[in-house]
Amino acid sequence: MTTLGLRANLAQFSLLVAVNALVGGVLGQERNVLPLLAEQTFHLSAYTALLTYVLAFGISKAATNYFAGTSSDRYGRKPVLLIGWLIAIPVPLMLIWAPNWGWIVAANVLLGMNQGLTWSTTVIMKIDLAGPARRGLAMGLNEAAGYAAVAITAAATGYLAARYGLRPAPFLLGAAYVALGLGLTVFFVHETREHARLEARGHVATHAGLTNREVFGHTSVREPALSAASQAGMVNNLNDGLAMGLFPILFVAAGLSIADMGILTALYPAVWGLGQLATGPLSDRWGRKHLITTGMLTQAAALALIAIADTFALWALATVLLGAGTAMVYPTLLAVISDVAHPSWRARAVGVYRLWRDGGFAVGAIVSGVVADLWGLRTAVWVVAVITAVSGIVVAVRMYETHPKGAS
C-alpha cells in the first residue's frame, strides 16, 4: 500500500540517502585533483582555459536536470536514475587515461549528465516519499549525504594524490562508487511516482495542470518565490564553480602544501553537508525565506574573507563560514520549490530550478576565469562575493514565506 511520510517509507528513504552519498562521492573524486592536473600535467596557464572543465560540467548538468524532471514524470523515477549511473561508468577511466585536456572536458560532460540525472532523481524520489510535512528535513538529509560524501572523498583523494600521485589512485575511488551505486539502483531502489500521484489526489492548489513551457516560465520568472529561489540557486553554484576551479590554485600559490589545500577544500563541503542536517529541519520550524537570505549574506562575507586572508587559519575559518552559509541555503531552496509547486508538475519544477541552479557552475567558470585572467585570483573572489550579496538582497525583497509555520 502506498503511503506518505518519512516513517512509513524509512527503509526506501534511507536507501536513497545512501545512493545520493555515492552520487556525491563520484563528484568529489576530482574536486582537489583536476586543478592540479591542469597546471602540473597539462600545463594550462590561463584560468579561463583551466575552468573549461567546470564550464562543461555546469552546462551538461544544468541541461540534464531539466531532462531528469520531465522524464521522471513521463517514464518514472527509477529508469532515469539507472541511466544516470550507466553514463558514469566511463568517467573515472577517462580521467585516469586522459592524454590531453580535451579528454578531461569530455569526462566532465558525462559527469554533469550523471549528476543531473542521479542527484535530481534522488531529490524527486525523496520529496515523493516524504509528503508535505517534513520536506525541509528530507532535503536536509539528502543534501547532507551528498555533500558530506563530496567532502570525505575530496579529503581522501587529496591524501591519495599527495601519497601516490595525481593519477590513477584518486579516481579508483570514484570507480568503486559508480559500481556500488549502479548495483543498489538495479536491485534495491523502488519506483516512487505513485507517491506523488497519491499526494496530488488530495492536493488543493492553483496551477494544477501546467504544460512544460508554463512550468518553465512559472519557475524561472513569473512566480515570485520560485523565481527568487532559482536565481539564488544559480548564484550559490556560481560560488561553488569558483571554489572547484580556483580555490585549490589560490591556496597552493600562497604556499600551502597539497595536504593543507586538501583540508581546506574538504572543510567547505563538509560543513555544507553536515550543516544541512540542522538547517533542513530548522526551515520546517522557522520558515524558509529568512534562512535563505541569511545564508546568502553569510556566503558573501566568507568569500570576502577568503579574498583578503593569507594564512591557513583564516582560510579555514572562511571556508567553514562559506559551508555554513551554503547549508542554510541549499536544502531550503529545494523545500521552497516543493512548497509552491503542485505535485502534478513538481518534478518538472525541480528540474527547472536545478537547471538554473547548476547553470551557476558555467556562469561561475566564465566570470571567475575571465576576471582572474584580467585582474587576478583575489579580484575574482571579490566579484563573486558582491554578486552573492546582491542575490541575498533579491531574496529578501522578492520571495514570500512559503512554509505555513514561517508565514504564521
C-alpha positions as CSV (number, residue, x, y, z in Angstrom):
1,M,0.0,0.0,0.0
2,T,1.3,3.5,-1.0
3,T,1.6,5.8,2.0
4,L,3.3,9.2,2.5
5,G,5.8,10.2,5.3
6,L,9.3,9.5,6.3
7,R,8.5,6.9,9.0
8,A,6.3,4.9,6.6
9,N,9.0,4.9,3.9
10,L,12.0,4.8,6.2
11,A,13.8,1.8,4.5
12,Q,13.5,3.1,1.0
13,F,14.2,6.7,2.0
14,S,17.4,5.6,3.9
15,L,18.5,3.6,0.8
16,L,18.1,6.7,-1.4
17,V,20.2,8.7,1.1
18,A,23.0,6.2,0.7
19,V,22.6,6.3,-3.1
20,N,22.9,10.0,-3.1
21,A,26.0,9.8,-0.9
22,L,27.6,7.7,-3.7
23,V,26.4,10.3,-6.2
24,G,28.3,13.0,-4.2
25,G,31.3,10.8,-4.0
26,V,31.6,10.5,-7.8
27,L,31.7,14.3,-7.9
28,G,34.2,14.6,-5.0
29,Q,36.8,12.4,-6.8
30,E,38.0,15.2,-8.9
31,R,37.5,18.3,-6.7
32,N,41.1,18.6,-5.5
33,V,42.9,16.8,-8.3
34,L,41.8,18.3,-11.6
35,P,43.0,21.9,-10.9
36,L,46.4,20.4,-10.1
37,L,46.3,18.1,-13.2
38,A,45.6,21.2,-15.3
39,E,48.7,23.0,-14.1
40,Q,51.2,20.2,-13.4
41,T,50.3,17.6,-16.1
42,F,48.7,19.6,-18.9
43,H,50.5,22.9,-18.3
44,L,47.5,25.2,-18.6
45,S,48.4,28.7,-17.5
46,A,45.2,30.7,-18.3
47,Y,42.5,30.4,-15.6
48,T,39.8,30.6,-18.3
49,A,41.2,27.5,-20.1
50,L,41.6,25.7,-16.8
51,L,38.0,26.3,-15.9
52,T,36.7,24.7,-19.2
53,Y,36.0,21.5,-17.2
54,V,33.8,23.4,-14.8
55,L,32.0,25.1,-17.7
56,A,31.4,21.7,-19.4
57,F,30.2,20.2,-16.2
58,G,27.9,23.0,-15.4
59,I,26.3,23.2,-18.9
60,S,25.7,19.4,-19.2
61,K,24.4,19.1,-15.6
62,A,22.1,22.1,-15.9
63,A,20.5,20.8,-19.2
64,T,20.3,17.2,-17.8
65,N,18.5,18.4,-14.7
66,Y,15.6,19.7,-16.8
67,F,15.5,16.4,-18.7
68,A,15.5,14.5,-15.5
69,G,12.5,16.3,-14.2
70,T,10.4,15.9,-17.4
71,S,11.5,12.3,-18.0
72,S,10.8,11.2,-14.4
73,D,7.2,12.4,-14.8
74,R,6.8,10.7,-18.1
75,Y,8.7,7.4,-17.6
76,G,9.2,7.1,-13.9
77,R,11.9,7.9,-11.4
78,K,13.9,4.6,-11.3
79,P,14.7,4.4,-15.1
80,V,16.1,7.9,-15.1
81,L,18.3,7.1,-12.0
82,L,19.5,3.9,-13.7
83,I,20.5,5.8,-16.9
84,G,22.4,8.3,-14.8
85,W,24.6,5.6,-13.3
86,L,25.2,3.9,-16.6
87,I,26.5,7.2,-18.0
88,A,29.0,7.5,-15.1
89,I,30.8,4.2,-15.9
90,P,33.5,5.7,-18.3
91,V,34.2,8.9,-16.3
92,P,36.9,7.6,-13.9
93,L,38.5,5.7,-16.7
94,M,38.7,8.8,-18.9
95,L,40.2,10.8,-16.0
96,I,42.8,8.2,-15.4
97,W,43.9,7.7,-19.0
98,A,43.3,11.2,-20.5
99,P,46.2,12.0,-22.9
100,N,45.1,15.7,-23.2
101,W,42.8,18.2,-21.6
102,G,40.1,17.6,-24.1
103,W,39.5,14.2,-22.6
104,I,39.1,15.8,-19.1
105,V,36.5,18.2,-20.5
106,A,34.6,15.3,-22.2
107,A,34.7,13.3,-19.0
108,N,33.1,16.3,-17.2
109,V,30.3,16.5,-19.8
110,L,29.5,12.9,-18.9
111,L,29.9,13.6,-15.2
112,G,27.5,16.5,-15.5
113,M,24.9,14.3,-17.1
114,N,25.4,11.7,-14.4
115,Q,25.0,14.2,-11.6
116,G,22.0,15.8,-13.3
117,L,20.1,12.5,-13.7
118,T,21.1,10.8,-10.4
119,W,21.0,13.8,-8.0
120,S,17.8,15.3,-9.4
121,T,16.1,12.0,-9.3
122,T,17.0,11.1,-5.8
123,V,15.7,14.6,-4.7
124,I,12.4,14.0,-6.5
125,M,12.1,10.5,-5.1
126,K,12.6,11.7,-1.5
127,I,10.1,14.5,-2.0
128,D,7.6,11.9,-3.2
129,L,8.2,9.7,-0.2
130,A,8.3,12.4,2.5
131,G,4.9,14.0,1.8
132,P,4.3,17.7,2.7
133,A,5.0,17.7,6.4
134,R,8.8,17.2,6.7
135,R,10.2,18.3,3.3
136,G,12.9,20.5,4.9
137,L,14.2,17.5,6.9
138,A,14.0,15.3,3.8
139,M,16.0,17.7,1.7
140,G,18.5,18.3,4.6
141,L,19.2,14.6,4.8
142,N,19.5,14.2,1.0
143,E,21.9,17.1,0.5
144,A,23.8,16.3,3.7
145,A,24.6,12.8,2.5
146,G,25.6,14.1,-1.0
147,Y,27.9,16.9,0.2
148,A,29.4,15.0,3.1
149,A,30.4,12.4,0.6
150,V,31.9,15.1,-1.6
151,A,33.9,16.4,1.4
152,I,35.1,12.9,2.5
153,T,36.1,12.0,-1.0
154,A,37.9,15.3,-1.6
155,A,39.9,14.7,1.6
156,A,40.6,11.1,0.6
157,T,41.6,12.0,-2.9
158,G,43.9,14.8,-1.6
159,Y,45.6,12.2,0.6
160,L,45.9,9.7,-2.2
161,A,47.2,12.3,-4.6
162,A,49.8,13.5,-2.1
163,R,51.0,9.9,-1.4
164,Y,50.6,8.1,-4.7
165,G,50.4,10.8,-7.3
166,L,47.6,12.6,-9.2
167,R,46.7,9.5,-11.2
168,P,45.3,6.8,-11.1
169,A,44.8,6.3,-7.3
170,P,42.2,9.2,-6.6
171,F,39.9,8.1,-9.4
172,L,39.8,4.4,-8.5
173,L,37.7,5.5,-5.5
174,G,35.2,7.1,-8.0
175,A,35.1,3.9,-10.0
176,A,34.1,1.9,-6.9
177,Y,31.3,4.4,-6.1
178,V,29.9,4.0,-9.6
179,A,29.8,0.2,-9.3
180,L,28.1,0.3,-5.9
181,G,25.6,2.9,-6.9
182,L,24.6,1.1,-10.1
183,G,24.2,-2.2,-8.1
184,L,22.0,-0.6,-5.4
185,T,19.8,1.1,-8.0
186,V,19.3,-2.1,-10.1
187,F,18.4,-4.4,-7.3
188,F,17.0,-2.4,-4.4
189,V,15.6,1.0,-5.4
190,H,11.8,1.1,-5.9
191,E,9.7,3.4,-8.1
192,T,8.1,6.3,-6.2
193,R,6.0,8.1,-8.8
194,E,2.8,6.6,-7.3
195,H,3.5,8.5,-4.0
196,A,3.4,11.8,-6.0
197,R,0.1,10.8,-7.6
198,L,-1.3,9.9,-4.2
199,E,-0.4,13.4,-2.8
200,A,-1.8,15.1,-5.9
201,R,-5.3,13.5,-5.4
202,G,-5.7,15.3,-2.1
203,H,-3.8,18.5,-3.0
204,V,-5.6,21.8,-3.2
205,A,-3.7,24.3,-5.2
206,T,-3.9,26.6,-8.3
207,H,-2.0,25.9,-11.5
208,A,-2.5,22.1,-11.3
209,G,-2.3,21.4,-15.0
210,L,0.6,23.4,-16.4
211,T,2.4,22.5,-19.6
212,N,6.2,22.1,-19.7
213,R,6.6,25.6,-21.2
214,E,4.3,27.1,-18.5
215,V,6.2,25.3,-15.7
216,F,9.5,26.7,-17.1
217,G,8.1,30.3,-17.2
218,H,6.4,29.9,-13.8
219,T,9.6,28.6,-12.1
220,S,12.0,31.0,-13.9
221,V,10.2,34.3,-13.9
222,R,6.5,34.6,-13.1
223,E,6.1,33.1,-9.6
224,P,7.9,35.3,-7.0
225,A,9.1,32.5,-4.6
226,L,10.1,30.1,-7.4
227,S,11.9,32.7,-9.4
228,A,13.7,34.1,-6.4
229,A,14.8,30.6,-5.4
230,S,16.0,29.9,-9.0
231,Q,18.3,33.0,-9.1
232,A,19.6,32.3,-5.6
233,G,20.4,28.7,-6.6
234,M,22.3,29.9,-9.6
235,V,24.4,32.3,-7.6
236,N,25.0,29.6,-4.9
237,N,26.5,27.3,-7.5
238,L,28.4,30.2,-9.1
239,N,30.2,30.2,-5.8
240,D,30.9,26.5,-6.0
241,G,32.2,26.8,-9.5
242,L,34.7,29.3,-8.2
243,A,35.6,27.0,-5.3
244,M,36.0,24.0,-7.6
245,G,38.2,25.7,-10.1
246,L,40.3,28.3,-8.3
247,F,40.4,27.7,-4.6
248,P,43.0,24.9,-4.9
249,I,45.2,27.1,-7.0
250,L,44.8,30.1,-4.8
251,F,45.8,28.1,-1.7
252,V,48.8,26.3,-3.3
253,A,50.0,29.5,-4.9
254,A,50.0,31.1,-1.4
255,G,52.5,28.4,-0.3
256,L,50.2,25.8,1.3
257,S,51.1,22.1,0.8
258,I,48.8,19.8,-1.2
259,A,47.7,18.2,2.0
260,D,46.8,21.5,3.6
261,M,45.0,22.5,0.5
262,G,43.0,19.3,0.6
263,I,41.9,20.0,4.2
264,L,40.7,23.5,3.2
265,T,38.8,22.3,0.1
266,A,37.2,19.5,2.1
267,L,36.2,21.8,5.0
268,Y,33.7,23.7,2.9
269,P,31.6,20.8,1.6
270,A,31.9,19.0,5.0
271,V,30.3,21.9,6.9
272,W,27.9,22.4,4.0
273,G,26.9,18.7,4.0
274,L,26.7,18.1,7.7
275,G,25.1,21.5,8.4
276,Q,22.1,20.6,6.4
277,L,21.2,18.0,9.0
278,A,20.3,21.1,11.2
279,T,19.2,23.7,8.6
280,G,16.8,21.4,6.7
281,P,14.6,20.7,9.7
282,L,15.1,24.2,11.0
283,S,13.4,25.5,7.9
284,D,10.4,23.3,8.8
285,R,10.2,25.1,12.2
286,W,11.2,28.7,11.4
287,G,10.4,29.0,7.7
288,R,12.4,29.3,4.5
289,K,12.8,33.0,3.5
290,H,15.0,34.4,6.3
291,L,17.2,31.3,6.4
292,I,18.0,31.7,2.7
293,T,18.6,35.4,3.0
294,T,21.0,34.9,5.9
295,G,22.8,32.1,4.2
296,M,23.5,34.1,1.0
297,L,24.8,37.1,3.0
298,T,27.0,34.7,5.1
299,Q,28.4,33.2,1.9
300,A,29.2,36.8,0.7
301,A,31.1,37.6,3.9
302,A,33.0,34.3,3.8
303,L,34.1,35.0,0.2
304,A,35.3,38.4,1.2
305,L,37.4,36.9,4.0
306,I,38.9,34.4,1.5
307,A,39.9,37.3,-0.7
308,I,41.8,39.1,2.0
309,A,43.2,36.2,4.0
310,D,46.7,34.8,3.6
311,T,47.1,32.1,6.3
312,F,45.7,28.6,6.8
313,A,43.8,29.6,9.9
314,L,41.9,32.5,8.3
315,W,41.1,30.4,5.2
316,A,39.9,27.6,7.4
317,L,37.6,30.0,9.2
318,A,36.4,31.4,5.9
319,T,35.7,28.0,4.4
320,V,33.7,27.0,7.5
321,L,31.6,30.1,7.1
322,L,31.1,29.5,3.4
323,G,29.9,26.0,4.2
324,A,27.6,27.2,6.9
325,G,26.0,29.8,4.6
326,T,25.6,27.2,1.9
327,A,24.0,24.8,4.4
328,M,21.4,27.4,5.2
329,V,20.5,27.9,1.6
330,Y,20.8,24.5,-0.2
331,P,18.1,22.3,1.2
332,T,15.8,25.3,2.0
333,L,15.7,26.4,-1.7
334,L,14.6,22.8,-2.7
335,A,12.0,23.0,0.1
336,V,10.6,26.2,-1.4
337,I,10.1,24.6,-4.7
338,S,8.4,21.7,-3.1
339,D,6.1,24.0,-1.0
340,V,4.9,26.0,-4.0
341,A,4.8,23.5,-6.9
342,H,1.7,21.3,-7.4
343,P,2.5,17.6,-7.2
344,S,1.4,17.1,-10.8
345,W,4.3,19.3,-12.0
346,R,6.6,19.4,-9.0
347,A,9.2,17.1,-10.6
348,R,9.4,19.4,-13.6
349,A,9.7,22.4,-11.4
350,V,12.6,20.8,-9.5
351,G,14.2,20.1,-12.9
352,V,13.8,23.8,-14.0
353,Y,15.1,25.0,-10.7
354,R,18.1,22.7,-10.9
355,L,18.7,23.8,-14.5
356,W,19.2,27.4,-13.3
357,R,21.0,26.4,-10.1
358,D,23.6,24.2,-11.9
359,G,23.9,26.7,-14.7
360,G,25.7,28.7,-12.0
361,F,28.7,26.4,-12.4
362,A,29.0,27.5,-16.0
363,V,28.4,31.2,-15.1
364,G,30.9,30.9,-12.3
365,A,33.6,29.3,-14.6
366,I,33.2,32.2,-17.1
367,V,33.0,35.1,-14.7
368,S,35.7,33.9,-12.3
369,G,38.0,32.7,-15.1
370,V,37.8,35.9,-17.1
371,V,38.2,38.2,-14.0
372,A,41.1,36.1,-12.7
373,D,42.9,36.3,-16.0
374,L,42.4,40.0,-16.2
375,W,42.9,41.1,-12.6
376,G,44.0,38.1,-10.5
377,L,42.5,35.4,-8.4
378,R,41.6,37.5,-5.4
379,T,39.7,40.0,-7.5
380,A,37.7,37.1,-8.9
381,V,36.7,36.1,-5.4
382,W,35.7,39.7,-4.6
383,V,33.5,39.9,-7.6
384,V,31.7,36.7,-6.7
385,A,31.2,38.0,-3.1
386,V,29.4,41.1,-4.4
387,I,27.2,39.0,-6.7
388,T,26.3,36.8,-3.8
389,A,25.3,39.7,-1.5
390,V,23.1,41.1,-4.2
391,S,21.4,37.8,-4.6
392,G,20.6,37.7,-0.9
393,I,19.0,41.1,-1.2
394,V,16.9,39.9,-4.1
395,V,15.6,37.0,-2.0
396,A,14.8,39.4,0.9
397,V,12.8,41.7,-1.4
398,R,11.1,39.2,-3.8
399,M,10.5,35.9,-2.0
400,Y,7.5,35.5,0.3
401,E,7.4,32.9,3.1
402,T,6.3,29.5,1.7
403,H,6.1,27.4,4.8
404,P,2.9,27.7,6.9
405,K,4.8,27.9,10.2
406,G,7.1,30.6,8.9
407,A,4.3,32.6,7.4
408,S,2.3,32.5,10.6
